[in-house]
Amino acid sequence: MKRFSVVLMALAVLAPAGVTLMAPIPALAQGRDGTGLGPAQVRALRVELSVAITAATNARGAAGAARREAEASRADLGRVGQLLGLPPDASPENVVQAAARWVEQDADNRNKLADMTEIVDRIETGEIRDRAAFFVEEARTAFEDGRLQDADRALEQLAFLRQSASVEAGDLWIGSVTTRAAFARQRQDFEGAEQIGLQARQEARRRARHDDFLLTSDLGLTAYQRGNERGDNAALLRAIDYYSEAASLVDRAESPDDWAATQNGLGNALQTLGSRESGTARLEEAVAAYRLSLEENTRERVPLDWALTQNNLGNALQSLGARESGTPRLEEAIVAYRAALEENTRERVPLGWAATQNNLGNALTTLGERESGTARLEEAVAAYRAALEERTRERVPLGWAATQNNLGTALQSLGERESGTARLEEAVAAYRASLEEYTRERVPLGWALTQNNLGTALQSLGERESGTARLEEAIAAFRASLEERTRERVPLDWAATQNGLGNALQSLGSRESAPARLEEAVAAYRLSLEENTRERVPLDWARIQSNLGGALQSLGARESGTARLEEAVAAYRAALEENTRERVPLDWAWTQNNLGSALGTLGQREGGTARLEEAVAAFRAALEERTRVRVPLDWAMTQMNLGATLMTLGARESGTARLEEAVAAYRASLEEYTRERVPLDWALTMENLALTYEALFEKSSDPVWLDRGQVAARDALAVYQEAGAEYDIGTSQDLIARLEAKRAALP
C-alpha cells in the first residue's frame, strides 16, 4: 500500500545581505517597552549569540550568512526562542533563522551607525555638524547598551537635517531614517518600522527620486520581514507593492545593482506569498523576478550574487514543480541549483555549498518519486551525503538533522522500489540519527515530523518481513507523532499522520484474525479525510480514499455480506477521479490494482462473472504501468492478484484455459516474490497456487494436481507458522486437510 510522508525541506535560501527567504515565524511577544524587544532582551540575546555576532562581524556576504546560521544553531535554542518571543513549538529552522537574522541586523545596525559618523565628519563645521554629532553619538551609546528605542529617539532628532541644503546633511537624514527602521525591525516592531518609512518617504519625495527609491526599498524589506515572520499575507502584498514601486524609481542602466537587488527582494516576497496560496501565479511571478535579477547579477560581474539568485530561482521552480503534474519545472530547478554550485563551491563557501546540495537533493527526490527509474533518487542520496560532509553534527547540529531526515526520505523512496530491505534499513537509521538532535523537548514539531517519517519506513520494512515487530514499532512511531501533531495545531500534518497510522494498522490487521486493527485503520483514514478534502488537496484525498478502500476490502473479505466490499469499490473509483493515468501513472496503476482486488472478492461471492471480468481488466490495466522493470514487487503483486481472479473465473467455466493462465500469472509473480525476499507474499502466492491446482484436479481428476497442491500449501503453512500469522495458518491448514481428504478418497 502506497504512503506519502512529509519531507522536512530545510531549504536554506541564500540571498544578498538583508534579503533572506525563510519559513514563516509566528508573531513575537512585546518587550517591556511595549514595542518589541526591550533592553534586557537585547542584552541577553547578545550574550547567547555572542559567537554568531563575532562571525557576523568578521565575515560578510554568503560566507558570513553561512557562519551566522552555523553558530546560531549551536546556541541554547530554547533560551533564544524564548528571548525572541517565539512559541515553544517553533521549528528548529525557524529559531535558527530568526536568531541568525537578528545577529545580522545587530551587525548591520552597528555598521550603519559607523557610516553615519563618517557622514557627520564630512559636514561643514558648524552648529549643524555639532548637533548631528551629538545625536549620532547618543544613538551609538544607547545601541551598544541594548536600548534600541532610546537609540531610535536620538536619531529621530536628526529630522532638522531634512531642511538643510547640504548634500551630506540630506544623506545623513536618509541614513537616520533607514537606521531607525532597522532598529525597529531588530526590536521586532515591524509596524513602527513601516510607519517610520512611510512618514519619511513623504518628505523624501519633495527632495529626490533616489531618496524615494532607498526609502521605498527599505519599506519593502520591512513589510517582507513582517509578512514572512508573522505569517501576515497582507504585509507580503504591501512588500510586493513597495518593491514594484522601488523598481520603477531606479534607473536600471545607471544603477544595475540596485535594480537587481530590488527584483530579488520582489522575488522573495512573491515566493513566500505563493507558497501559502493554492495557485501558482505568485510563484510564476517570483521566477520572472529572479530571472530579471539575473540579467544584471551576471556570473561575470558578481559571481556569488549570481549563484545566490540561482539558488533562490531553484527554490521557486521547485515549489512550482511540486504543484504541477509534469516534471519540466523540477528539471529547471535542478539546472538552477547545479549552476549555483559552480560558484558556490565547497572551497569558497562550504556551508552555502552544503545548503545548495541539500536543496538539490530535495528537487531530485521530488523528481525521482515521479519517474519510473531510480537514477534521480540515487543522485538525491549522493547530494544529501555530500551536504553532510560540511553540515556535520558538530558544526550545525540542526542542519545535520534536517539533512539526515531528507536523506531518509530519499533512501525510503529507493527502498520501496527495490526488492531487498537494505535501503529501508538505511532510511530507518537516518531518521533515528535525525532524532538524536530533533528531540521532543528541544523541537517538538520537528521531532513529531521525523517520528512520522520513521513510521513510514518501519511500515515498509514490516510489510516485507514475516514478523510483526516492525509494524508494531511503526504504529508506536505514528502515535508518538500525534502527541505533538495535533489537529488544532497543524491540521494537515495531523491528517497525514492519521493516514500513516491507518496504513500501519491495516498492514498489521491483515496478519491477525481479529478485525480490530482493520476497524482502527478505517477510523484513522476517515479522520484524515476530514482535513484532507478533495477541494483542498485532491491528490492526497485520492490516495487516502484508496487506502480506505484497502481497509474496507480487508474487512469485507472477512465478513459474509458485501456491504464493506461495495464501499471499497466506491472508494477506489472515487480515488481514480483524481488519480488519473496522465497525472500520476503509478498511483493510477496502484488504484487499478486495488479496485481489481475488491471486484475480484465481490465476484467470488456472486453467481455471475461480470465482476470477475471487470477485475481482470483492472489488473491488466495496472500492469501497463506496473512493469517488472519499473516496480518489480508491485508487478509481482498485481500478477498474483490477476492469477487469483483468473482462478475464480476458471473454476466457473468448463475448460481449463483460465486456470492455466492463473498458474502462469502465479509463476510470474514468484519470480520476484521469493521466499527469502518477501516470505509472507511468497507464502500467499504459494497458497493461491495450491488452490489453482485443486481446481485443475476438479476439472481433470488427475491426482498430480493434488500432490502439487499439498506441497505448495505445506510450504506456505511453514512460513505462516514462522510469522505467527494466525488467520493465514488457519486457512492453509484447512486447505491441506481438504487436499489430503481428496487424495485419500481416490482409488
C-alpha positions in Angstrom: 0.0 0.0 0.0 1.5 3.3 -1.0 2.0 6.0 1.5 3.0 9.6 1.5 5.4 11.0 4.1 6.2 14.5 5.0 9.6 15.6 3.9 11.4 18.1 6.2 12.5 20.6 3.5 15.3 22.5 5.2 15.6 25.0 2.3 18.3 27.4 3.1 17.6 30.3 0.8 20.8 32.2 0.1 20.4 35.8 -0.8 22.3 39.1 -0.5 22.5 40.6 3.0 19.2 41.7 4.2 17.2 39.7 1.8 16.5 36.2 3.1 13.7 33.8 2.3 12.7 31.7 5.3 9.7 29.8 6.7 7.1 32.0 8.4 7.7 32.7 12.1 4.8 33.5 14.4 4.3 36.9 15.9 6.8 37.9 18.6 6.0 38.9 22.1 6.1 42.5 23.1 9.1 43.7 25.2 9.0 45.7 28.4 8.7 49.0 26.5 5.6 47.7 24.7 7.2 47.8 21.3 9.0 44.6 20.7 12.2 43.6 22.4 13.3 45.5 25.5 16.9 46.4 26.6 17.2 43.3 28.8 16.2 41.0 26.0 18.6 42.7 23.6 21.5 42.3 26.0 20.6 38.7 26.8 20.4 37.8 23.1 23.9 39.4 22.6 25.2 37.1 25.3 23.5 34.0 24.0 24.6 34.7 20.4 28.0 36.2 21.0 29.9 33.7 18.9 27.5 34.2 16.0 27.8 38.0 16.4 31.6 37.7 16.1 31.1 35.6 12.9 28.9 38.3 11.5 31.5 40.9 12.3 34.4 39.0 10.8 32.7 37.6 7.7 30.1 39.2 5.4 28.2 38.1 2.3 27.5 34.4 1.7 30.3 33.2 3.9 29.1 35.4 6.8 25.5 34.2 6.3 26.5 30.6 6.5 28.7 31.1 9.6 25.9 33.1 11.3 23.4 30.3 10.8 26.0 27.7 11.8 27.0 29.4 15.1 23.3 30.3 15.9 22.4 26.6 15.7 24.9 25.9 18.5 23.2 28.3 20.9 20.6 27.3 23.5 17.7 27.4 21.1 15.1 27.1 23.8 16.5 30.2 25.5 17.0 32.1 22.3 13.4 31.3 21.1 12.1 32.5 24.5 14.1 35.8 24.3 12.8 36.4 20.7 9.3 35.6 21.9 8.9 32.6 19.7 6.3 30.0 20.8 7.5 26.7 22.3 6.6 24.7 19.2 8.6 26.9 16.8 10.5 24.7 14.4 14.3 24.5 14.9 14.8 26.0 11.4 12.7 29.0 12.3 14.5 29.6 15.6 17.9 29.3 14.0 16.9 31.5 11.1 15.3 34.1 13.4 18.5 34.1 15.5 20.8 34.4 12.5 18.8 37.2 11.1 18.8 39.1 14.4 22.5 38.7 14.6 22.8 40.1 11.0 20.6 43.0 12.0 22.7 43.7 15.1 25.9 43.8 13.0 24.3 45.8 10.2 22.9 48.4 12.6 26.3 48.8 14.2 27.8 49.4 10.8 25.0 51.9 9.9 25.9 54.0 12.9 29.6 53.9 11.9 28.6 55.1 8.4 26.6 57.9 9.9 29.6 59.0 12.0 31.7 59.2 8.8 29.0 61.3 7.1 28.9 63.7 10.1 32.7 64.2 9.6 32.1 65.3 6.1 29.5 68.0 7.1 31.0 71.5 7.2 32.0 72.6 10.7 29.3 74.5 12.5 26.1 74.1 14.5 24.5 71.6 12.2 27.5 69.3 12.4 27.8 69.7 16.2 24.1 68.8 16.8 24.2 65.9 14.4 27.4 64.5 16.0 25.8 64.8 19.4 22.6 62.8 18.4 24.6 60.2 16.5 26.8 59.5 19.5 23.8 59.4 21.8 22.3 56.8 19.4 25.5 54.7 19.3 25.8 54.7 23.1 22.2 53.6 23.5 22.5 50.9 20.9 25.6 49.4 22.5 23.7 49.3 25.8 20.8 47.4 24.1 18.5 50.4 24.4 17.3 50.3 20.9 14.3 52.5 21.4 16.4 55.2 23.0 18.8 55.0 20.0 15.7 55.5 17.8 14.7 58.6 19.7 18.1 60.0 19.4 18.2 59.6 15.6 14.6 61.0 15.4 16.1 64.3 16.5 18.1 64.5 13.2 14.8 65.4 11.4 16.0 69.0 11.3 18.6 68.0 8.7 15.9 67.5 6.0 15.7 71.3 5.7 19.4 71.6 5.0 20.7 72.3 1.5 23.8 70.3 2.3 24.1 67.0 0.3 25.9 65.4 3.3 23.1 66.6 5.7 20.5 65.1 3.4 22.4 61.8 3.2 22.6 61.7 7.0 18.9 62.3 7.3 18.1 59.5 4.9 20.6 57.3 6.8 18.9 58.1 10.1 15.5 57.1 8.8 16.7 53.7 7.4 18.6 53.1 10.6 15.6 53.9 12.8 13.5 51.5 10.7 16.3 48.9 11.1 16.3 49.4 14.9 12.5 48.8 14.9 12.9 45.6 12.9 15.6 44.4 15.3 13.1 45.1 18.1 10.5 43.1 16.1 8.4 46.2 15.8 7.5 45.9 12.2 4.5 48.3 12.4 6.8 51.0 13.8 9.4 50.4 11.1 6.8 50.7 8.4 5.4 53.9 9.9 8.9 55.5 10.0 9.5 54.7 6.4 6.1 56.0 5.2 6.4 59.3 7.0 10.0 59.8 5.7 9.0 58.9 2.2 6.5 61.7 2.0 9.3 64.1 2.8 11.8 62.4 0.6 9.5 62.8 -2.4 9.9 66.5 -2.1 13.7 66.0 -2.3 15.0 63.5 -4.8 13.9 60.4 -6.7 16.9 58.3 -5.4 16.0 59.1 -1.8 12.5 57.9 -2.6 13.9 54.7 -4.0 16.0 54.0 -1.0 13.1 54.5 1.4 10.6 52.6 -0.7 13.1 49.6 -0.9 13.5 49.8 2.8 9.7 49.7 3.3 9.7 46.6 1.1 12.2 44.9 3.4 10.2 45.8 6.5 6.9 44.6 5.1 8.6 41.4 3.8 10.1 40.6 7.2 6.8 41.2 8.9 4.9 39.0 6.4 7.5 36.3 6.4 7.9 36.1 10.2 4.4 36.7 11.3 2.5 34.8 8.6 1.0 38.2 7.6 -0.1 37.9 3.9 -1.3 41.5 3.8 2.2 42.6 4.7 3.6 40.5 1.9 1.2 42.1 -0.5 2.5 45.5 0.7 6.1 44.3 0.2 5.3 43.3 -3.4 3.8 46.8 -4.0 6.8 48.5 -2.3 9.4 46.6 -4.3 7.5 47.1 -7.5 7.3 50.8 -6.9 11.0 50.9 -6.0 11.9 49.2 -9.3 10.1 52.0 -11.1 12.1 54.6 -9.2 15.6 53.3 -10.1 17.3 53.6 -13.5 18.4 50.2 -14.5 21.1 51.5 -16.7 22.5 53.8 -14.1 22.1 51.6 -11.0 22.0 48.0 -12.2 22.9 46.6 -8.7 20.1 48.5 -7.0 17.6 47.3 -9.7 18.8 43.7 -9.5 18.6 43.7 -5.7 15.0 45.1 -5.9 14.0 42.4 -8.3 15.5 39.8 -5.9 13.5 41.3 -3.0 10.4 41.2 -5.1 11.0 37.6 -6.0 11.4 36.7 -2.3 8.1 38.3 -1.3 6.3 36.7 -4.2 7.7 33.3 -3.5 6.8 33.5 0.2 3.2 34.5 -0.6 3.0 32.0 -3.4 4.0 29.2 -1.1 0.9 30.0 1.1 -1.6 30.2 -1.7 -3.2 27.4 -3.6 -2.5 28.6 -7.2 0.8 29.1 -9.0 0.5 32.7 -10.2 2.7 34.3 -7.5 5.3 31.6 -7.9 5.4 32.3 -11.6 5.9 35.9 -10.9 8.7 35.1 -8.5 10.5 33.1 -11.1 10.2 36.0 -13.5 11.6 38.4 -10.9 14.6 36.2 -10.2 15.3 35.9 -13.9 15.2 39.6 -14.3 17.6 40.0 -11.4 20.0 37.5 -13.1 20.1 39.8 -16.2 22.1 42.3 -14.2 23.5 40.0 -11.5 25.6 38.1 -14.1 28.1 35.5 -13.4 30.9 37.6 -14.9 30.1 40.7 -12.8 29.1 39.3 -9.4 29.6 35.6 -9.4 28.4 35.0 -5.8 25.3 37.1 -6.1 24.6 35.3 -9.4 24.9 31.9 -7.5 22.7 33.0 -4.7 20.0 34.2 -7.0 20.3 30.9 -9.0 19.6 29.1 -5.7 16.5 31.3 -5.0 15.3 30.7 -8.5 15.7 27.0 -7.9 13.6 27.1 -4.8 10.8 28.9 -6.7 10.9 26.5 -9.5 10.9 23.5 -7.1 7.8 24.9 -5.4 6.1 25.3 -8.7 7.1 21.8 -9.8 5.7 20.2 -6.6 2.3 21.6 -7.6 2.3 20.5 -11.2 1.8 17.0 -12.6 4.7 17.3 -15.1 8.4 17.5 -14.4 9.8 20.4 -16.5 9.8 22.8 -13.5 11.7 20.3 -11.4 14.2 19.8 -14.2 14.7 23.6 -14.3 15.1 23.8 -10.6 17.9 21.1 -10.8 19.6 23.1 -13.5 19.5 26.3 -11.3 20.9 24.5 -8.3 23.7 23.0 -10.3 24.5 26.4 -11.8 24.7 27.9 -8.3 27.1 25.2 -7.3 29.5 26.3 -10.0 30.3 29.4 -8.0 29.0 28.4 -4.5 31.9 26.0 -4.3 32.8 23.9 -1.3 36.2 25.7 -1.0 34.7 29.2 -1.2 31.6 28.9 0.9 31.4 25.4 2.4 28.1 25.8 4.3 26.5 27.6 1.4 27.6 24.8 -0.9 26.1 22.3 1.5 22.8 24.2 1.7 22.5 24.2 -2.1 23.5 20.5 -2.2 20.6 19.9 0.3 18.2 21.9 -1.9 19.4 20.0 -5.0 18.7 16.7 -3.1 15.1 17.9 -2.4 14.4 18.6 -6.1 15.9 15.3 -7.2 13.9 13.4 -4.6 10.6 15.0 -5.8 11.5 14.3 -9.4 12.6 10.8 -8.7 9.3 10.0 -7.0 7.6 10.8 -10.2 9.8 8.8 -12.5 9.9 5.0 -13.0 13.7 4.5 -12.6 15.9 5.1 -9.6 18.7 7.3 -11.1 17.3 10.6 -9.7 16.8 9.1 -6.3 20.4 7.8 -6.3 21.5 11.3 -7.3 19.5 12.8 -4.4 21.1 10.4 -1.9 24.5 11.5 -3.3 23.6 15.2 -2.9 22.5 14.7 0.7 25.6 12.8 1.6 27.7 15.5 0.0 25.9 18.1 2.1 26.6 16.1 5.3 30.3 16.3 4.7 30.1 20.0 5.6 26.8 20.0 7.5 28.3 18.0 10.3 26.6 17.3 13.6 29.3 19.2 15.5 29.2 22.2 13.2 25.5 22.7 12.6 23.5 20.1 14.6 20.0 21.1 13.4 21.1 21.4 9.8 22.7 18.0 10.1 19.5 16.6 11.5 17.4 18.2 8.7 19.6 16.7 6.0 19.6 13.3 7.7 15.8 13.4 7.6 15.8 14.3 3.9 18.3 11.5 3.2 16.0 9.1 5.0 13.2 10.1 2.7 15.2 9.6 -0.5 16.5 6.2 0.8 13.0 5.2 1.7 11.7 6.0 -1.8 14.6 3.9 -3.3 13.9 1.1 -0.9 10.2 0.9 -1.8 11.3 0.3 -5.5 13.8 -2.4 -4.7 13.2 -5.9 -3.7 15.6 -6.1 -0.7 15.5 -4.2 2.6 19.0 -2.6 2.8 17.8 0.9 1.7 14.9 0.8 4.1 17.2 -0.1 6.9 19.4 2.8 5.9 16.4 5.1 5.9 15.4 4.0 9.4 19.0 4.6 10.6 18.9 8.1 9.0 15.6 9.0 10.7 16.9 7.7 14.1 20.1 9.8 13.6 18.0 12.9 13.0 16.0 12.3 16.2 19.2 12.5 18.2 19.1 16.3 17.6 15.4 16.7 16.9 14.3 15.8 20.4 10.8 16.3 21.6 11.9 18.7 24.4 14.0 20.8 22.0 11.9 20.9 18.8 8.5 19.2 19.4 7.1 19.6 15.9 10.4 18.6 14.2 10.5 15.6 16.4 7.0 14.7 15.5 7.6 15.0 11.8 10.6 12.8 11.9 8.7 10.2 14.0 6.1 10.3 11.2 8.7 9.6 8.6 10.3 6.9 10.7 6.9 5.2 11.0 6.5 5.0 7.2 10.0 3.4 6.8 9.3 0.9 9.5 6.0 0.0 7.9 7.6 -0.6 4.6 10.1 -2.9 6.3 7.4 -4.6 8.2 5.4 -5.4 5.1 8.5 -7.3 3.8 9.2 -9.3 6.9 7.4 -12.3 8.3 7.1 -11.0 11.9 5.0 -8.0 13.2 7.7 -6.3 15.3 8.4 -3.6 12.7 4.7 -2.9 12.2 4.2 -2.5 15.9 7.1 -0.1 16.0 5.6 1.9 13.1 2.3 2.2 14.9 4.1 3.4 18.0 6.1 6.0 16.0 2.9 7.4 14.4 1.1 7.5 17.7 4.1 9.3 19.2 4.0 11.8 16.4 0.3 12.5 17.0 1.1 13.6 20.6 2.6 16.8 19.1 1.0 16.8 15.7 -2.5 17.7 16.9 -5.4 18.7 14.7 -5.7 22.1 16.4 -2.0 22.9 16.0 -1.2 21.5 12.5 -4.4 20.1 10.9 -2.9 18.9 7.6 0.2 17.3 9.3 -2.2 15.7 11.8 -4.2 14.3 8.8 -1.0 13.0 7.1 0.0 11.1 10.3 -3.5 9.7 10.7 -3.2 8.3 7.2 0.2 6.8 8.0 -1.2 5.2 11.2 -4.1 3.8 9.1 -1.6 2.2 6.7 0.4 0.5 9.5 -2.8 -0.7 11.3 -4.1 -2.1 8.0 -0.8 -4.0 7.4 -0.9 -5.4 10.9 -4.6 -6.2 10.8 -4.2 -8.2 7.6 -2.0 -10.6 9.6 -4.3 -11.0 12.6 -7.5 -13.0 12.7 -9.5 -10.4 14.7 -10.8 -7.3 12.8 -10.0 -4.7 15.5 -6.9 -3.4 13.8 -8.7 -3.0 10.5 -11.5 -1.2 12.1 -9.0 1.2 13.7 -7.4 1.7 10.3 -10.8 2.7 8.8 -11.4 5.1 11.6 -7.9 6.7 11.1 -8.4 7.1 7.3 -11.8 8.7 7.9 -10.3 11.2 10.3 -7.6 12.0 7.8 -10.2 12.7 5.1 -11.9 15.3 7.4 -8.9 17.6 6.8 -7.5 16.1 3.5 -10.6 17.1 1.4 -10.8 16.8 -2.3 -11.1 20.6 -2.7 -8.1 21.3 -0.5 -5.6 18.6 -1.6 -7.0 16.5 -4.4 -4.2 14.0 -4.9 -3.8 13.4 -1.1 -7.5 12.9 -0.9 -7.4 10.3 -3.7 -4.5 8.4 -2.0 -6.4 8.2 1.3 -9.6 7.2 -0.5 -7.6 4.3 -2.0 -6.1 3.4 1.4 -9.5 3.5 3.0 -10.7 1.2 0.2 -8.0 -1.3 1.1 -9.0 -1.4 4.8 -12.7 -1.8 3.9 -11.8 -4.5 1.4 -9.8 -6.5 4.1 -12.8 -6.2 6.4 -15.2 -7.2 3.7 -13.2 -10.3 2.9 -13.8 -11.5 6.5 -17.5 -10.8 6.6 -20.3 -12.7 5.0 -22.0 -9.8 3.4 -20.9 -7.5 0.6 -21.5 -4.0 2.1 -17.9 -3.4 3.0 -16.7 -4.6 -0.4 -19.2 -2.3 -2.2 -17.8 0.6 0.0 -14.3 -0.4 -1.0 -15.1 -0.3 -4.7 -16.7 3.1 -4.3 -13.6 4.4 -2.5 -11.3 3.2 -5.3 -13.5 4.6 -8.0 -13.5 7.9 -6.2 -9.7 7.9 -6.0 -9.4 7.3 -9.7 -11.3 10.6 -10.4 -8.1 12.4 -9.3 -5.5 9.7 -9.6 -5.6 9.7 -13.4 -3.1 7.8 -15.6 -2.0 11.1 -17.3 -1.4 12.8 -14.0 0.1 10.1 -11.7 0.6 6.9 -13.7 2.0 4.7 -10.9 -0.7 5.9 -8.5 -3.3 5.2 -11.1 -1.9 1.7 -11.6 -1.8 1.1 -7.8 -5.5 2.1 -7.5 -6.5 0.0 -10.5 -4.8 -3.0 -8.8 -6.8 -2.3 -5.6 -10.0 -1.9 -7.5 -9.4 -5.2 -9.3 -8.8 -6.9 -5.9 -12.1 -5.6 -4.5 -14.1 -6.5 -7.6 -12.5 -10.0 -7.6 -13.6 -10.6 -4.0 -17.1 -9.4 -4.8 -17.1 -11.6 -7.9 -16.2 -14.6 -5.8 -19.4 -14.1 -3.8 -21.7 -13.5 -6.7 -23.0 -16.0 -9.2 -22.1 -14.4 -12.5 -18.7 -13.5 -14.0 -19.2 -9.7 -14.7 -17.4 -8.6 -11.5 -14.6 -11.0 -12.2 -14.2 -9.8 -15.8 -14.0 -6.2 -14.5 -11.4 -7.3 -12.1 -9.2 -8.9 -14.8 -9.5 -5.8 -16.9 -8.4 -3.6 -13.9 -5.4 -5.8 -13.2 -4.3 -5.9 -16.8 -4.7 -2.1 -16.9 -2.5 -1.8 -13.8 0.2 -3.9 -15.5 0.5 -1.4 -18.3 2.2 0.9 -15.9 3.3 -1.5 -13.2 6.0 -3.2 -15.2 8.6 -5.7 -13.8 11.4 -3.4 -14.8 9.9 -0.3 -13.2 8.4 -1.7 -9.9 9.3 -5.4 -9.6 7.5 -6.1 -6.3 4.4 -4.2 -7.3 4.4 -6.0 -10.6 4.6 -9.3 -8.7 1.6 -8.3 -6.5 -0.6 -7.5 -9.5 0.4 -10.7 -11.2 -0.6 -12.6 -8.1 -4.0 -10.8 -7.9 -4.6 -11.4 -11.6 -3.9 -15.1 -11.0 -6.4 -15.2 -8.1 -9.2 -13.7 -10.3 -8.4 -15.9 -13.3 -8.5 -19.0 -10.9 -12.0 -18.0 -9.8 -13.2 -17.5 -13.3 -11.6 -20.8 -14.4 -13.4 -22.7 -11.7 -16.8 -21.4 -13.1 -16.0 -22.2 -16.7 -16.0 -25.6 -18.4 -12.4 -25.6 -19.8 -9.0 -25.1 -18.2 -7.7 -22.1 -20.1 -8.4 -19.6 -17.4 -6.8 -21.9 -14.8 -3.7 -22.3 -16.9 -3.5 -18.5 -17.2 -3.8 -18.3 -13.5 -0.9 -20.8 -12.9 1.2 -18.7 -15.4 0.4 -15.5 -13.5 1.3 -17.0 -10.2 4.6 -18.4 -11.5 5.4 -15.0 -12.9 4.7 -13.4 -9.5 7.1 -15.9 -7.8 10.0 -14.7 -10.0 10.1 -11.6 -7.8 8.1 -12.8 -4.8 10.8 -15.1 -3.4 10.7 -16.8 0.0 14.0 -15.1 1.1 12.9 -11.6 0.0 9.2 -11.4 0.9 8.3 -14.6 2.8 4.6 -13.8 3.5 3.9 -12.6 0.0 5.6 -15.8 -1.3 3.5 -17.9 1.1 0.3 -16.3 0.0 1.2 -16.8 -3.7 2.0 -20.5 -3.0 -1.3 -21.0 -1.2 -3.1 -19.5 -4.2 -1.2 -21.7 -6.5 -2.3 -24.7 -4.4 -5.9 -23.6 -4.7 -5.5 -23.4 -8.5 -4.0 -26.9 -8.6 -7.0 -28.1 -6.6 -9.3 -26.5 -9.2 -7.4 -28.2 -12.0 -7.9 -31.5 -10.3 -11.6 -30.9 -10.2 -11.6 -30.4 -13.9 -9.3 -33.3 -14.9 -9.4 -35.8 -12.0 -5.6 -36.1 -12.3 -4.0 -36.7 -8.8 -0.8 -35.0 -9.8 -2.6 -31.7 -9.2 -3.5 -32.7 -5.6 0.2 -33.7 -5.0 1.4 -30.4 -6.2 -1.2 -28.6 -4.2 -0.2 -30.3 -1.0 3.5 -29.4 -1.5 2.6 -25.7 -2.2 0.2 -25.5 0.7 2.6 -27.0 3.2 5.4 -24.7 2.1 3.0 -21.8 2.7 2.0 -23.1 6.1 5.6 -23.3 7.2 6.1 -19.6 6.6 2.9 -18.6 8.2 3.9 -20.6 11.3 7.2 -18.9 11.4 5.5 -15.5 11.3 2.8 -16.4 13.8 0.1 -15.2 11.3 -2.9 -16.8 13.0 -5.5 -16.2 10.3 -3.3 -17.4 7.5 -2.3 -20.5 9.5 -5.9 -21.5 9.8 -6.8 -21.1 6.1 -3.7 -23.0 5.0 -4.4 -25.9 7.5 -8.0 -26.1 6.2 -6.7 -26.3 2.6 -4.1 -29.0 3.4 -6.8 -31.1 5.2 -9.1 -30.7 2.2 -6.4 -31.8 -0.3 -5.4 -34.8 1.8 -9.1 -35.9 2.1 -9.5 -35.7 -1.7 -6.3 -37.6 -2.2 -7.3 -40.3 0.3 -10.7 -40.7 -1.4 -9.1 -41.7 -4.7 -8.9 -45.4 -5.6 
